[in-house]
Structures are given as structure tokens and as C-alpha cells.
Amino acid sequence: MSQLQKEIDANHAAFFKDWTLQAAKNWKTLQKHPAYEASYRRLSAIQALKAYLVVPTYSKPSAAFFFEAHNDTLVSHVNASVGAWRASLQSLRSCIENALCAAYYNEHPVELELWGEGKFIIGLTELLRYFEKHPRLSKLAENVSGLGYLRAEYATLSKAVHASAANFRMTDPVSDVLLWDPDPVKAAMWSAREKRTIEGVCLLLTCLHSERLQGTQLTPLRDALSFSLSASSRTLLKQAVSVIIQSP
């Protein structure tokens, strides 16, 4: 083993020790922030959509996209729990893409098969355009269908992905490398983005499958959705698609 390799390996050992200690320290700093409990309640709505709606009614290949969307929200939550804000926002952006793809491919088995062969791909703009014209969504306001939230959040989150906004950067004027930032203000900023993203996904699937949520149908799902939907969204859903979701 060369001297250079020994030095690099020693640096790796030191780096590993430093970042794991810092991650634990950050978690202790941030764990009492109210954003995290609220986040996990919202995640229960995504889990419920997966269990009560997606798994029973979607094809397995299309459901796999929603599984990935659910996983994206968990990755975002964990990254945010140690102050890795940019990575957490990137995961939320991926959640939007995967949730829309799940709903789209469930209605397009031919395109899904072509996607599996590497012969088809659809972008966010085309996905939104498709759902804007969808017969179960086209007559609904965008704050009811969730499409307005998803479009706005995707644009905002893309700034984090492409590092085009200074307030999403992880480094500061005195740091060349900054893996973490246990700033409670940034926790609140992340929480706002996560709330709108999850609310948009929940509204979209609720409106697409509103006939399955009428009356007392799927009560456990409707109960879980209460943690992800604002009072105004619950009122609008009742008025627009006759889905009643009680307050949490």
C-alpha cells in the first residue's frame, strides 16, 4: 500500500467519524422541533393511500412508482431530521414526479410497457397537461385537484435541485463543505414545502378516485388524509367531489 493511499484511508476514517458524530448531534438539536411530528402525521396519509387505494387498484408496475413516491417522502423526512435540507427538498421533487407517473401509467399500460423497454418517457409538463384535461379533474379548480400545489412546488423544489436559489444552498460564506445545518428556521422552511407537496399528492389521488371515498367507504384512509389536508381543502373536497374528511 502506497503512502498516499494510507493517507487517504486515514482521512476517510476521520471523515466518517466526524460526520456520524455531527449527524447525531444535529438530530438531537432538531428532534424537538414541531415540524417533524407534523411531518410524520402527513406521511401516514401517503402510507394510507398506498395501502388502501394504490395497492388494491393499481397495476403492480404502476403502483411501484407510488411506492417510490412514498419512499421519497421518508428520505426527505430523514434528511431533514439531520439538517440536510437540499437533499430533503430534492426528494420531495422526486415524490411529485413518481406520484404523477403512478397515476398516469396506471391509465396507460401500453406506455408503461414501452417505458419498461426504455422506449417511452414523459416529463413533468406533459404529465400536468394530461391531468389538467383529465375528465375527473378538468372541471375542478387547481386548488381542489392538487395540480396547482404540485406545479408550484415542483418549480420551487427545482431551484434546490439545480442550485439556482441562494437560500437553498448548503454552503455558506465561510464553509467550503457543509453537510448539515441544524437551523430551526430552515426546518420550518422545509416543513412548508413538504406540507404543500404532500397535500397536492393527496388531493390529486382523492379527486381521481373520489368514487371510492364516498360516504363511509375507506374510513381509515379518509381519517389518515385529515392529517395532510388543510381545513379549506377538506371543505372544497366536500363541495366539489362529495368526499367528507373530518378534522384530525
Steps between C-alpha positions, in 0.01 A plus 500: 500500500639838399548784747242705310241225530569472874448874540175491301370204701589676825316810382198286417496352850515849652231632263269208581539555872441875469186484288332223700560691823373820343189328363414371849561843648279666240221251558504577873485870419210470260293213642280721720401727212122463442556463125601135532195367682276691259698356211461143617125548538489614139707200395229277647267636231739391224531158663121473519460594134747226414334236718131572441494642148813435296574139592141374450426690176824579312696258287816385674736682260312829533465457877879469518523868407283591797708277727798705390309824564426379853866413548596847374298659779672281760843586358408867515389466862819323607728743315317793656535340844877549483495835320576384144254745352588498132493121481165496681352744248636299209316195634174695513542592135548134417186418698294725272641337188441146626148567628393650168662214310319244713161650416588551134643156432213333682279638223754437221616136504643519148717801585603326822614196305692725261656679798616164631672440167666841508287623210278755673545786744270778609603825665337703774349753261332228297375326813341817633347573160349151491341532843373851428289345221406189696120454506497462878715809558443746215195664658665536841692802618874432530492551876248214517670258260841567654654585163558862600696393808702243307588741220607776740696270728677329213620836372621601847665167575673503162695801621647280773577222254676734260656718773355812339379666820737624771268413788514130404880479506667286762829690510545842654762778455743337744445132411634314200315184612186498713318169517255609769340813637285452814322832451141495635402770252598272213305219665190716481575586136537132411179419687306752292625344177426148621149595615405643160655209312317234701175697494524522122557125462215418738258735324591358160438138593189584701344679203607234249341227712226694677239233420687263733486749788130580506294469817663266749725325248868463593458673834860424612633671188278804544606524865868494402446761229380743767862545612611614155215726393427849623153596622438692178603199288267272694212743444573528129518122459161462664349762271670393178516118513284410804789352696461568871819513704462592864746719685781307673 
